[in-house]
Amino acid sequence: MTSNILNNNKKKITYMTVVLVIGVLLGALKFYAYLLTHSNAILGDALESLVNILASVFALVSIVYASKPRDANHPYGHGKVEFFAAGFEGGLIVFAAISMIYKATLSFFHPQDIHNLDIGIGIAAGAGLVNYMMGYFLIKKGKKFFSLTLEADGHHLVSDAVTSVAIVAGLTIIYFTKLYWMDSLLTILFAFYIAYVGSNLVRRSLAGLMDEADFETIDKIIVAINQSRIDKWIDIHNLRLVKYGDVLHVDAHITLPWYDSLQDAHEEVKRLEDEVNKRFDIRVEFFIHMDPCVPNSCPICNLKNCKVRQKPFVKQLEWTKENLLLNKKHD
């Protein structure tokens, strides 16, 4: 498991390094397109690329820091820094959007001539395609490794790609209609969309820092538990999840036969943790409180040949999000 974590961290660092290098090249190309065209829409796209670069640098640093092993000062590891990185990136996106609105508003009153639209359209289209492919890749890997930093940077790049597509469409209209005021209008519209993406990243960052319940990940944990379920695991309840970067920390109570030895109970807890970890690409860390079964547990206990059963078996309880999160034994 430790080797898998190290490999995952190396992969994330490599992904962000490649994205950063490509982002610098695309940013330079977009600023060159602005110098050729003097289009506010292309300038806005270039400014967002500059934000991409700054965000990628911060994301890379945060991933390197998050990959450090836990220590006395950080007993749960350094993964929480990824939420801060995502929030920082979201803030940069919102700042870029405000800058775009300001520049476009001024251009309504002090318009500039737009030149070489054909070249600008070509550059914007090419850059948008590259950003979309990189963004889609990062989102996919971010979900796989439960890395909000990768996912945030991916959403940022996809939003940049959407902006580029809209810019291409807008500049094409301007090219044929000569309605140059549409350049500023398009820039303002793109800025509001970008601000929405940025504010959503800030919200998700705050949710992670405040340990807001991640029901999507909880559902995956529950599926893994059900897939590895055995009869000795009579009941599981009070399940809670906290994310620390690429480590999922799960608290839960498990009900086991009261007559099992402490060694037997320990082995069942270890089995549960091992089985769930087989189904995840990152580490799932369990802290489990062991409860002894009681007579009211008998109707939901499917354990065969139990010599101390006091009530007949009725039905095995289906473990779902609705009942596993409750802080009480099921009967």
MOTAFEN-V390295 format. One line per field, one symbol per residue. psi: psi as a letter, one per 40 degrees, with the letter a starting at -180 (. if undefined). burial: # if it has 9 or more other ideal C-beta (glycine too) atoms within 8 Angstrom, else .. A space follows every 10 residues. Layout:
# MOTAFEN-V390295
psi->???
burial->???
This chain:
# MOTAFEN-V390295
psi->dddddddddd dddddddddd dddddddddd dddddddfhd dddddddddd dddddddddd ddddddeiii addgdeaedd dddddddddd dddddddddd dddddddddg iiihifdddd dddddddddd dddddddddd ddddefhddd dddddddddd dddddddddd dddddddfgd dddddddddd dddddddddd ddddddddde fihgdddddd dddddddehi ddgdihifhi hhhgbfhhhh iihhhihdei iddddddddd ddddddddei eihhhhhhhh hiiideddde hehifheehe iihdhhhhhi ddddeigiii .
burial->...##..##. ###.###.## .###.##.## ####.##### ########## ########## #######... .....##### ########## ########## #.###.#... #..#..#.## #.###.#### ##.####### ##..###### ########## ########.# #####....# .######### #####.#### ######.##. ......#### #####..#.. .########. ########## #######..# ...##..##. ###.###.## .#####.### #.#...#### #.#.....#. ..#.....#. #.####..## .
